[in-house]
Every structure is written in C-alpha cells, then in structure tokens.
Amino acid sequence: MRAEKIFLTNEYVARLNASPFFVLVDYRGLTVKHFNELRRRLSQAGAQVHVVKNSVFFHAAQAAGLPEIPGGLTGQMAVVTGQKDMAAAAKVLKNFKAEFEKPQLQFGYLGSQRLEAAELMVLADLPSLEALRSQLMALVQEPAGSLVRLLATPAQQLARVLQAHADKPAEHPFPPDA
C-alpha cells in the first residue's frame, strides 16, 4: 500500500476509534452545494461527514477491529461520525434525504452493533437525547410529587376546617336582651 493510502487509512482508523458510531452513505448525485449543506446540518447535530475511498475505508474498518463488511463497499461513499448522539445525526440524514432524495443510507455501527438502513430510520424517529432525559426526569419526579400531595392533603383539610370555624360568627351562650 502506498504511503498516502496508509496515512489516510490511519486517519480513518483514528476517526472510527474516536467516534461511538458511524454511518456509511452513498452520496452519488449530490451537488457540491447540497453536500456542503449536509455538512453544515450534520455539524449542528455534532457530527461530520467525510468522503472516503471504499478501499481505504475497508482497510480502516478492519484495522479498527470492526467485523467483516458483508458485500463489500460500492458507489461513492461518505462516512458520518460524531461525538454526540447518533439519533441526531440519523435524523439529519433522514430529513435531508426526504428533502433532496439523497444520500442513500447504507448501514452504520453503534459501538460494535451493525445497524441497517431501516434501523437507522427507526433511530432517526426517536426523540433527542435531551428530550428522553427530560421524559425520564418527569417519570422519576412524578411519584415523589404524588407522595407530597398525598401527605399534604390531611393538613390542608384540617386547615380548611379550622378556617371555617374561625370565619363562623361567634355564638353567645345567652341570647341578647330583647
């Protein structure tokens, strides 16, 4: 292998090892303008997209310890990696594909788990990580809130009875002189 290819392979091995996920897309048919727009949108989601030669990526995947890629790699490939949420990157890819009919999702890996294009679409439909965290916090806080309301109810009822008694006009034991 030539020195340039070894350098590129090592660069992609480093990217694959630094990212908890990657998604391979076939960007054939995307104009430069659209590809730059995809880059911008992915960047906002905490991901990047890089064009890669199939042979270089194949060797990088092997060197990174990924399982054998069945069927090989064909077409014009780009790899999406990132440090944040894979669902956010998948959502950007799904929305971009709906808007421009490209790129074609091939497959991806989350850790060592291979995800096919259909599974990536399901992942794209999930709420963001922040939304899931807030839903979880709401679920955790709900029982505590119910317990506080339950414990406070008898005290509130007693306070209402005492207030009603205090608001009631005082009755004298002897009727007023007539």
C-alpha positions as CSV (number, residue, x, y, z in Angstrom):
1,M,0.0,0.0,0.0
2,R,1.3,3.5,-0.9
3,A,2.3,5.9,1.9
4,E,-0.7,8.2,1.1
5,K,-3.2,5.4,1.5
6,I,-1.5,4.3,4.7
7,F,-1.8,7.8,6.0
8,L,-5.5,8.1,5.0
9,T,-6.2,4.6,6.5
10,N,-4.6,5.6,9.8
11,E,-6.6,8.8,9.8
12,Y,-9.9,6.9,9.3
13,V,-8.9,4.4,11.9
14,A,-8.5,7.3,14.4
15,R,-11.9,8.7,13.4
16,L,-13.6,5.4,13.8
17,N,-12.0,4.8,17.2
18,A,-12.8,8.3,18.4
19,S,-16.5,8.1,17.4
20,P,-19.1,5.9,19.2
21,F,-20.9,5.5,15.9
22,F,-20.5,5.8,12.1
23,V,-23.0,5.8,9.2
24,L,-22.0,5.0,5.7
25,V,-23.9,6.8,2.9
26,D,-23.8,6.8,-0.8
27,Y,-23.7,10.4,-1.8
28,R,-23.9,9.8,-5.6
29,G,-25.9,12.6,-7.3
30,L,-25.4,15.2,-4.6
31,T,-24.2,18.5,-5.9
32,V,-21.3,20.3,-4.1
33,K,-23.8,22.8,-2.8
34,H,-26.1,20.1,-1.3
35,F,-23.1,18.2,0.1
36,N,-21.9,21.4,1.9
37,E,-25.4,21.9,3.2
38,L,-25.4,18.4,4.5
39,R,-22.1,19.1,6.2
40,R,-23.5,22.2,7.8
41,R,-26.6,20.4,9.2
42,L,-24.6,17.5,10.5
43,S,-22.2,19.9,12.2
44,Q,-25.1,21.5,14.0
45,A,-26.0,17.9,15.2
46,G,-22.4,17.3,16.5
47,A,-21.4,15.1,13.5
48,Q,-19.2,15.3,10.5
49,V,-19.3,13.7,7.0
50,H,-16.1,12.8,5.1
51,V,-15.8,11.4,1.6
52,V,-13.7,8.2,1.7
53,K,-12.4,5.8,-0.9
54,N,-14.0,2.4,-0.5
55,S,-10.7,0.5,-0.3
56,V,-9.3,3.0,2.3
57,F,-12.4,2.7,4.5
58,F,-12.5,-1.1,4.1
59,H,-8.9,-1.3,5.4
60,A,-9.6,1.2,8.1
61,A,-12.6,-0.7,9.3
62,Q,-10.5,-3.9,9.5
63,A,-7.8,-2.1,11.4
64,A,-10.3,-0.6,13.8
65,G,-11.5,-4.1,14.7
66,L,-14.9,-3.9,13.1
67,P,-16.4,-7.2,11.8
68,E,-16.1,-8.0,8.1
69,I,-18.3,-5.8,6.0
70,P,-20.5,-8.2,4.0
71,G,-21.0,-7.5,0.3
72,G,-18.1,-5.0,0.2
73,L,-18.4,-1.3,-0.5
74,T,-19.7,0.1,-3.8
75,G,-20.6,3.5,-5.0
76,Q,-19.5,6.9,-3.9
77,M,-19.2,6.6,-0.1
78,A,-19.0,9.1,2.7
79,V,-18.8,8.3,6.3
80,V,-20.6,10.2,9.1
81,T,-19.0,10.2,12.5
82,G,-19.6,12.2,15.6
83,Q,-19.1,12.5,19.3
84,K,-22.7,13.2,20.3
85,D,-26.0,11.5,19.7
86,M,-26.2,9.1,16.8
87,A,-30.0,9.6,16.7
88,A,-29.5,13.3,16.0
89,A,-27.1,12.5,13.0
90,A,-29.6,9.9,11.7
91,K,-32.4,12.5,12.0
92,V,-30.4,15.0,9.9
93,L,-29.7,12.3,7.3
94,K,-33.4,11.2,7.2
95,N,-34.6,14.8,6.8
96,F,-32.0,15.7,4.2
97,K,-32.9,12.6,2.2
98,A,-36.6,13.5,2.4
99,E,-35.8,17.0,1.2
100,F,-33.3,16.1,-1.6
101,E,-33.8,12.4,-2.2
102,K,-30.2,11.8,-1.4
103,P,-27.9,10.5,0.2
104,Q,-28.8,6.8,0.3
105,L,-28.1,5.3,3.7
106,Q,-26.1,2.1,3.5
107,F,-25.5,0.9,7.1
108,G,-23.9,2.1,10.3
109,Y,-22.4,0.9,13.5
110,L,-23.2,2.0,17.0
111,G,-20.4,0.6,19.1
112,S,-20.0,-2.9,17.6
113,Q,-23.6,-3.3,16.7
114,R,-24.4,-3.1,13.0
115,L,-27.5,-1.1,12.0
116,E,-29.1,-1.4,8.6
117,A,-30.7,1.5,6.8
118,A,-34.2,0.6,8.1
119,E,-32.9,0.5,11.7
120,L,-31.2,3.9,11.2
121,M,-34.6,5.3,10.1
122,V,-36.2,4.0,13.3
123,L,-33.3,5.5,15.3
124,A,-33.9,8.8,13.5
125,D,-37.6,8.8,14.7
126,L,-36.6,8.7,18.3
127,P,-36.7,11.8,20.4
128,S,-33.4,13.6,21.0
129,L,-31.3,12.6,24.0
130,E,-32.2,15.8,25.8
131,A,-36.0,15.0,25.3
132,L,-35.5,11.4,26.5
133,R,-33.7,12.7,29.6
134,S,-36.4,15.2,30.4
135,Q,-39.1,12.5,30.0
136,L,-37.1,10.2,32.3
137,M,-36.8,13.0,34.9
138,A,-40.6,13.6,34.7
139,L,-41.2,9.9,35.3
140,V,-38.8,9.9,38.3
141,Q,-40.3,13.1,39.8
142,E,-44.0,12.1,39.4
143,P,-44.1,9.5,42.3
144,A,-42.4,12.0,44.6
145,G,-44.9,14.7,43.7
146,S,-47.8,12.4,44.3
147,L,-46.4,11.4,47.7
148,V,-46.1,15.1,48.7
149,R,-49.7,15.8,47.6
150,L,-50.9,12.8,49.4
151,L,-49.2,13.7,52.7
152,A,-50.3,17.3,52.4
153,T,-54.0,16.6,51.9
154,P,-54.9,15.9,55.6
155,A,-53.1,19.0,56.7
156,Q,-54.9,21.1,54.1
157,Q,-58.3,19.6,55.1
158,L,-57.6,20.4,58.8
159,A,-56.6,23.9,57.9
160,R,-59.9,24.4,56.0
161,V,-61.9,23.1,58.9
162,L,-60.1,25.5,61.3
163,Q,-60.5,28.4,58.9
164,A,-64.3,27.7,58.5
165,H,-64.6,27.5,62.3
166,A,-62.7,30.8,62.6
167,D,-64.9,32.5,60.0
168,K,-68.1,31.4,61.6
169,P,-69.8,34.2,63.7
170,A,-69.3,33.6,67.4
171,E,-72.4,32.3,69.2
172,H,-73.1,33.6,72.6
173,P,-74.4,31.2,75.3
174,F,-77.1,33.7,76.3
175,P,-79.5,35.2,73.8
176,P,-79.3,39.0,73.5
177,D,-81.8,41.1,75.6
178,A,-85.0,41.7,73.7
